[in-house]
Amino acid sequence: MFQRLDDLFAKSEKIIISYSIIMMTVILLGNVLSRTIFNSSWAFAEELAQFFVLIVTFIGLSYAARHGRHLSMTALLEWMPYKSRKIVMSVITVTTAILMGYLTYLSFLFMFTVADLQRVTPALRIPMYFLVAVMPIGFFLTSIQYVRTFFRNVRKHSIHEGTEKIMNKEGGQS
């Protein structure tokens, strides 16, 4: 059951990120063409592009954590003995999971503050808290990925950088 749910989340992340990039490209390209050809800019283009950037950034955090594609400094880790690497990677993943959980909490507070201010976007009049809601969702999903990676590192013999990326015994990627 958990594997099906994880597969659904993995597929959803891909679809959301892909379509957000496509929509952002179409809107910005359309706005450039409209300005060039008709000498008229779309007032909503910048707002939607910013929203899609937020989606790609914060949903992309979870995707990067799942695939071990986040920034990492593995040069020192690769020189360590296997057991030391295993311990360090476990500490890194649990610490990052806790940090992402804390950022989830802070971003929820931020979202509620924005909601209390009742701000809306200038052109489309979309409530700002709706746009900001992507932040706690992304941080929460990322936290879950790091918790999963931590448990994989504890339960399995291999060293996991993400739920779908394993570091082999010699220190390289597999």
Stockholm file with secondary structure:
# STOCKHOLM 1.0

chainA/1-174         MFQRLDDLFAKSEKIIISYSIIMMTVILLGNVLSRTIFNSSWAFAEELAQFFVLIVTFIGLSYAARHGRHLSMTALLEWMPYKSRKIVMSVITVTTAILMGYLTYLSFLFMFTVADLQRVTPALRIPMYFLVAVMPIGFFLTSIQYVRTFFRNVRKHSIHEGTEKIMNKEGGQS
#=GR chainA/1-174 SS CHHHHHHHHHHHHHHHHHHHHHHHHHHHHHHHHHHHHHSCCCTTHHHHHHHHHHHHHHHHHHHHHHHTCSCCCCHHHHHSCHHHHHHHHHHHHHHHHHHHHHHHHHHHHHHHHHHHHTCBCTTTCCBHHHHHTHHHHHHHHHHHHHHHHHHHHHHSSSEEEETTEEECTTSSBC
#=GC SS_cons         CHHHHHHHHHHHHHHHHHHHHHHHHHHHHHHHHHHHHHSCCCTTHHHHHHHHHHHHHHHHHHHHHHHTCSCCCCHHHHHSCHHHHHHHHHHHHHHHHHHHHHHHHHHHHHHHHHHHHTCBCTTTCCBHHHHHTHHHHHHHHHHHHHHHHHHHHHHSSSEEEETTEEECTTSSBC
//
